[in-house]
Amino acid sequence: MAVAFTVDAPRSFEANPGLIAFQAKQTIDAISVRVNGKEYRLVTLPKPTRRGTVGPFGLPPRELTVTVVGFHNGSPVGKATASHVLGLPRAAGTTNRTTMTPPAAQARMRRLSKPPGSSAAWTVDLSSGRGASWNAGAKFSAASTAKLPILITYLAQLKRDPVGAPGWGALQSMIRASSNDAANEVLKAIGGGSVETGGARVTALAHRLGAVHTDEAGGYLPNQDRKGLNPPVRVNDQPQIKCCKIVTAHDLGLLMQEIVEAANGRGRAHAAGLTGRDARVALWLLSNTDYPGLFEPWTKCVVAHKIGYIDVVWHDVAAIFEPSGTLITVALTENAGGASESAASRFAHGVLQIAETGLAEPERTAPRRSVRSAG
């Protein structure tokens, strides 16, 4: 027997910007959204409907219990409650592709004080479509940032809701605690019991999404230089890499951007099977990690991120959900003499400052000279 009223978004264990999706046996003409027991928003629908989507209208940026009540002619038809909903601002629903690299922001990236060894940075503002980068095409040892494409691939392959699925515990451990053993479990699930096959499938999907330098199985990928991208994907300083699990600042930023886009029902990862629900669960996991990383200490906004740390590297890739728009930020640092978390954090702070202030700076351009056609 069909339930009188069901809510597809928000559901428990997801990040949500006030996006409400519902179904009902009878027509609904109004929706009440209650946050932690108090009415937050009452929405009158343009016309009565049995299925609809409302928002996004933004939710308080913290863990919430959200109850959605459907009404018909002033009478409640049904309600659904979701716990562990991480509220995001309304602007999280805006995801513009990056089409411009402001020269001033790019110059600031170039002048940014960098830690000893090699470093790279990549950032885009999804509300403005602007970005900037430094050394974004250089290959770095991935460390645990390689778990980001594993997360995307697992969810894209999964044919059921991830919460409560057999791999839900391993997925939480892989992202929230950055467990290597859990990552191997997830790779086996992707590869039909084989870690190696799982790694190959992760690499293949990452390449389909445009992260062409990412290699989950290890090794180099020659002849893959990318030109004409915003922001640029150049190699300014290539660190020495011994083996295995390779990423670039561009690739990590692109993969995080794909998760944010999929959460809004758009993008290549969404087309490859990453549903809006999957992506919102991914953002909840990435926002509830055991480690603050390099960007979270410098902002009060919700940060979804994945760090990578071994003795010679400190990395972080993040989606920062500011009220004015979502920033994707990447900071990679590698030092053969030993990585410094504090030095990497200062570098990340500089990247975030450029993302917050430099991408929106107006550019001074010379006026175009008029050209008269002969004739």
C-alpha positions as CSV (number, residue, x, y, z in Angstrom):
1,M,0.0,0.0,0.0
2,A,1.4,3.4,-1.0
3,V,2.4,5.8,1.7
4,A,0.2,8.9,1.8
5,F,3.2,11.3,1.8
6,T,6.9,10.7,1.3
7,V,9.9,13.1,1.2
8,D,12.8,12.3,-1.1
9,A,14.8,15.3,0.1
10,P,16.0,16.0,2.7
11,R,16.6,12.5,4.1
12,S,18.8,11.5,7.0
13,F,22.6,11.8,6.7
14,E,22.8,14.4,3.9
15,A,23.8,18.0,3.3
16,N,20.9,20.0,2.0
17,P,20.5,23.7,1.0
18,G,16.7,23.7,1.7
19,L,15.8,21.5,-1.3
20,I,12.5,19.8,-0.6
21,A,11.2,17.0,-2.9
22,F,8.0,15.2,-2.1
23,Q,5.4,12.7,-3.4
24,A,1.8,12.2,-2.2
25,K,-1.3,10.1,-2.9
26,Q,-3.4,13.3,-3.1
27,T,-2.7,16.8,-4.3
28,I,-0.6,19.1,-2.0
29,D,-1.0,22.8,-2.1
30,A,1.3,23.9,0.7
31,I,4.5,22.6,2.4
32,S,5.6,23.4,6.0
33,V,9.3,23.0,6.8
34,R,10.1,22.6,10.5
35,V,13.7,22.8,11.8
36,N,14.4,21.2,15.2
37,G,10.6,21.3,16.0
38,K,10.0,25.0,15.0
39,E,8.4,26.2,11.8
40,Y,11.1,27.5,9.4
41,R,9.3,28.0,6.2
42,L,5.7,27.8,4.9
43,V,5.6,27.5,1.1
44,T,2.3,27.8,-0.9
45,L,2.7,25.9,-4.2
46,P,1.8,27.6,-7.5
47,K,-0.7,24.9,-8.1
48,P,-1.8,21.7,-6.3
49,T,0.4,18.7,-7.2
50,R,1.1,15.1,-6.1
51,R,4.8,15.4,-6.8
52,G,7.0,18.4,-6.6
53,T,10.3,20.1,-5.6
54,V,10.6,23.3,-3.6
55,G,13.7,25.4,-3.0
56,P,16.5,25.6,-2.4
57,F,15.8,28.4,0.2
58,G,18.7,27.7,2.5
59,L,18.9,26.0,5.9
60,P,20.9,27.0,9.1
61,P,24.5,25.8,8.7
62,R,24.6,23.0,11.3
63,E,23.2,19.5,12.0
64,L,19.4,19.6,12.0
65,T,16.3,17.6,12.4
66,V,14.0,18.6,9.5
67,T,10.3,17.8,9.4
68,V,8.3,18.4,6.2
69,V,4.5,18.5,6.4
70,G,2.3,18.4,3.3
71,F,-1.1,20.2,3.3
72,H,-4.3,20.0,1.2
73,N,-6.9,22.8,1.7
74,G,-5.4,23.6,5.1
75,S,-5.4,20.0,6.4
76,P,-2.2,18.0,6.9
77,V,-1.9,15.1,4.5
78,G,1.3,13.6,6.0
79,K,4.8,14.4,7.3
80,A,8.3,13.0,7.2
81,T,11.2,13.7,9.5
82,A,14.9,13.4,8.7
83,S,17.7,13.6,11.3
84,H,21.4,14.4,10.8
85,V,20.6,16.9,8.0
86,L,23.5,19.3,7.5
87,G,22.1,22.7,6.5
88,L,23.7,24.6,3.6
89,P,23.0,28.1,2.4
90,R,20.8,28.7,-0.6
91,A,23.7,29.6,-2.8
92,A,24.9,26.0,-2.6
93,G,22.3,25.3,-5.3
94,T,24.3,27.5,-7.8
95,T,26.9,25.7,-9.8
96,N,28.3,27.7,-12.7
97,R,31.1,26.2,-14.8
98,T,34.4,28.2,-14.6
99,T,34.8,30.3,-17.7
100,M,37.2,33.1,-16.6
101,T,40.6,33.3,-14.9
102,P,41.0,36.9,-13.6
103,P,44.7,38.0,-14.3
104,A,44.9,39.8,-10.9
105,A,43.9,36.7,-9.0
106,Q,46.3,34.6,-11.0
107,A,49.1,37.0,-10.2
108,R,48.3,36.8,-6.5
109,M,48.5,33.0,-6.7
110,R,51.9,33.3,-8.3
111,R,53.2,35.7,-5.6
112,L,51.6,33.7,-2.7
113,S,54.1,32.7,-0.1
114,K,54.7,28.9,-0.5
115,P,56.0,26.3,2.0
116,P,59.3,24.5,1.5
117,G,59.3,21.9,-1.3
118,S,56.6,21.9,-4.0
119,S,53.1,23.2,-3.8
120,A,50.0,23.7,-5.9
121,A,46.7,25.4,-5.6
122,W,43.4,25.6,-7.5
123,T,40.2,27.4,-6.7
124,V,36.9,28.3,-8.4
125,D,33.8,30.2,-7.3
126,L,30.8,28.3,-8.5
127,S,28.6,31.4,-8.2
128,S,30.6,33.6,-10.5
129,G,32.3,31.0,-12.8
130,R,35.8,32.5,-12.0
131,G,38.9,30.6,-10.9
132,A,42.6,30.8,-10.3
133,S,45.5,28.4,-9.9
134,W,49.1,27.7,-9.3
135,N,51.1,24.7,-10.6
136,A,47.7,22.9,-11.0
137,G,49.0,20.4,-13.6
138,A,51.9,19.1,-11.5
139,K,51.5,15.5,-10.2
140,F,51.7,14.9,-6.4
141,S,51.5,11.8,-4.3
142,A,47.8,11.6,-3.5
143,A,47.9,10.1,0.0
144,S,44.3,10.0,1.3
145,T,42.9,12.5,-1.2
146,A,42.7,9.4,-3.5
147,K,39.7,8.4,-1.4
148,L,37.7,11.2,-3.0
149,P,37.4,9.5,-6.4
150,I,36.9,6.1,-4.6
151,L,33.9,7.7,-2.9
152,I,32.5,9.0,-6.2
153,T,32.9,5.7,-8.0
154,Y,31.4,3.6,-5.2
155,L,28.3,5.8,-5.0
156,A,27.9,6.1,-8.8
157,Q,27.9,2.2,-9.1
158,L,25.6,1.7,-6.1
159,K,22.0,0.9,-7.1
160,R,20.4,1.6,-3.7
161,D,20.5,4.3,-1.0
162,P,24.0,4.4,0.5
163,V,22.7,4.9,4.0
164,G,22.1,1.4,5.5
165,A,23.7,-0.4,2.5
166,P,26.2,-3.2,3.4
167,G,29.1,-0.8,2.6
168,W,27.8,2.1,4.7
169,G,30.1,1.4,7.7
170,A,33.2,1.1,5.5
171,L,32.2,4.2,3.6
172,Q,32.0,6.2,6.8
173,S,35.3,4.9,8.1
174,M,37.0,5.6,4.8
175,I,35.9,9.3,4.7
176,R,35.3,10.3,8.3
177,A,38.3,8.5,9.8
178,S,40.3,8.2,6.6
179,S,40.8,4.5,7.2
180,N,43.0,2.7,4.7
181,D,41.5,-0.7,5.6
182,A,38.0,0.7,4.9
183,A,39.3,2.1,1.6
184,N,40.4,-1.4,0.6
185,E,36.9,-2.7,1.5
186,V,35.3,-0.1,-0.7
187,L,37.7,-0.8,-3.6
188,K,36.8,-4.5,-3.3
189,A,33.2,-3.6,-3.5
190,I,33.8,-1.5,-6.6
191,G,36.0,-4.2,-8.2
192,G,33.9,-7.2,-7.5
193,G,36.2,-8.5,-4.8
194,S,39.5,-7.2,-6.3
195,V,41.3,-4.1,-5.0
196,E,43.2,-3.8,-8.3
197,T,40.1,-4.0,-10.4
198,G,38.4,-1.5,-8.1
199,G,41.4,0.9,-8.5
200,A,41.3,0.6,-12.3
201,R,37.6,1.4,-12.3
202,V,38.1,4.4,-10.1
203,T,40.9,5.7,-12.4
204,A,38.6,5.1,-15.5
205,L,35.7,7.1,-14.0
206,A,38.0,9.9,-12.8
207,H,39.3,10.2,-16.4
208,R,35.7,10.3,-17.8
209,L,35.0,13.2,-15.5
210,G,38.0,15.1,-16.7
211,A,40.5,14.3,-14.0
212,V,42.9,12.8,-16.5
213,H,46.1,12.8,-14.4
214,T,44.4,11.0,-11.5
215,D,45.8,7.4,-11.1
216,E,44.4,5.3,-8.3
217,A,46.6,2.3,-9.3
218,G,49.8,4.2,-9.5
219,G,52.2,5.2,-12.2
220,Y,52.5,8.1,-14.6
221,L,50.1,9.1,-17.3
222,P,52.2,10.6,-20.2
223,N,50.9,12.9,-22.9
224,Q,47.9,14.1,-21.0
225,D,48.7,17.8,-20.8
226,R,45.5,19.9,-20.8
227,K,45.4,23.3,-22.4
228,G,42.9,26.1,-22.6
229,L,41.3,25.5,-19.2
230,N,40.0,28.0,-16.7
231,P,41.9,28.3,-14.4
232,P,45.1,27.1,-16.1
233,V,46.5,23.6,-15.6
234,R,50.2,24.4,-15.8
235,V,53.2,22.6,-14.3
236,N,55.4,25.3,-12.6
237,D,57.2,23.0,-10.1
238,Q,57.0,19.2,-10.4
239,P,57.9,17.3,-7.2
240,Q,59.7,14.0,-7.4
241,I,57.2,11.2,-7.1
242,K,58.3,7.7,-6.1
243,C,55.2,5.6,-7.0
244,C,51.5,5.2,-7.0
245,K,48.3,7.1,-6.4
246,I,48.8,10.4,-8.3
247,V,46.7,13.5,-8.2
248,T,46.9,17.1,-9.4
249,A,45.3,20.2,-7.9
250,H,43.1,20.6,-11.0
251,D,41.9,17.0,-10.8
252,L,41.0,17.1,-7.1
253,G,39.2,20.4,-7.5
254,L,37.3,19.1,-10.5
255,L,36.2,16.0,-8.6
256,M,34.9,18.0,-5.6
257,Q,33.1,20.3,-8.0
258,E,31.5,17.3,-9.7
259,I,30.1,16.2,-6.3
260,V,28.6,19.6,-5.6
261,E,27.1,19.7,-9.1
262,A,25.6,16.2,-8.8
263,A,24.0,17.3,-5.5
264,N,22.0,19.7,-7.7
265,G,21.3,17.2,-10.4
266,R,23.9,18.4,-12.8
267,G,27.3,17.5,-14.2
268,R,29.2,14.6,-15.6
269,A,29.3,12.6,-12.4
270,H,25.5,12.9,-12.2
271,A,25.3,11.6,-15.7
272,A,27.6,8.7,-14.8
273,G,25.3,7.6,-12.0
274,L,26.0,9.8,-9.0
275,T,22.4,10.8,-8.0
276,G,21.5,14.0,-6.1
277,R,20.9,11.9,-3.0
278,D,24.3,10.1,-3.4
279,A,26.1,13.4,-3.7
280,R,24.3,15.0,-0.7
281,V,25.3,12.0,1.4
282,A,28.9,12.4,0.1
283,L,28.9,16.0,1.2
284,W,27.6,15.0,4.6
285,L,30.4,12.5,5.0
286,L,33.0,15.0,3.8
287,S,31.7,17.6,6.3
288,N,31.8,15.3,9.3
289,T,35.4,14.1,9.2
290,D,37.7,13.6,12.2
291,Y,40.3,16.0,10.9
292,P,39.8,19.8,10.5
293,G,42.2,19.9,7.5
294,L,43.8,23.0,6.0
295,F,40.9,25.2,5.2
296,E,38.3,24.6,7.9
297,P,40.3,26.5,10.7
298,W,40.1,29.7,8.6
299,T,36.4,29.9,8.0
300,K,33.1,29.6,10.0
301,C,31.2,28.2,7.0
302,V,30.4,24.6,6.4
303,V,33.4,22.8,4.8
304,A,33.2,19.5,3.0
305,H,36.8,18.3,2.5
306,K,39.2,15.4,2.1
307,I,42.8,15.6,3.5
308,G,45.8,13.7,2.4
309,Y,48.7,13.2,4.8
310,I,51.8,11.1,4.8
311,D,55.3,12.0,6.0
312,V,56.2,14.0,2.9
313,V,52.8,15.6,1.9
314,W,50.0,17.6,3.4
315,H,47.0,18.1,1.1
316,D,43.4,19.2,1.3
317,V,40.5,19.7,-1.2
318,A,37.4,21.4,0.0
319,A,34.0,22.7,-0.9
320,I,33.4,25.8,1.3
321,F,29.7,26.7,1.4
322,E,29.7,30.5,1.9
323,P,26.4,32.4,1.9
324,S,27.4,34.2,-1.3
325,G,28.4,31.0,-3.2
326,T,30.4,27.8,-3.0
327,L,34.2,27.9,-3.2
328,I,36.1,24.9,-4.3
329,T,39.7,25.1,-2.9
330,V,42.7,22.9,-3.2
331,A,46.1,23.2,-1.5
332,L,48.8,20.5,-2.2
333,T,52.2,20.6,-0.5
334,E,55.0,18.1,-0.8
335,N,58.5,18.2,0.8
336,A,61.0,15.4,0.6
337,G,62.5,16.6,3.9
338,G,59.1,16.2,5.7
339,A,55.8,17.9,5.3
340,S,54.7,20.6,7.8
341,E,51.0,20.8,8.6
342,S,51.4,24.4,9.9
343,A,53.2,25.5,6.7
344,A,50.6,23.8,4.6
345,S,47.8,25.5,6.6
346,R,49.3,28.9,6.1
347,F,49.5,28.3,2.4
348,A,45.9,27.1,2.3
349,H,44.9,30.3,4.2
350,G,46.4,32.3,1.4
351,V,44.6,30.3,-1.2
352,L,41.3,30.8,0.6
353,Q,41.9,34.6,0.9
354,I,42.3,34.8,-2.9
355,A,39.2,32.7,-3.4
356,E,37.2,34.9,-1.1
357,T,38.5,38.3,-2.3
358,G,40.6,38.0,-5.4
359,L,38.2,36.2,-7.8
360,A,35.6,38.9,-7.5
361,E,38.0,41.8,-8.1
362,P,37.0,43.8,-11.2
363,E,39.6,43.5,-14.0
364,R,41.0,46.5,-15.8
365,T,40.8,46.0,-19.5
366,A,41.8,48.3,-22.3
367,P,38.9,49.4,-24.5
368,R,38.7,47.6,-27.8
369,R,39.6,49.6,-30.9
370,S,36.8,49.9,-33.3
371,V,37.4,48.2,-36.7
372,R,35.7,49.6,-39.8
373,S,34.9,47.3,-42.6
374,A,36.4,48.3,-45.9
375,G,34.0,48.9,-48.8
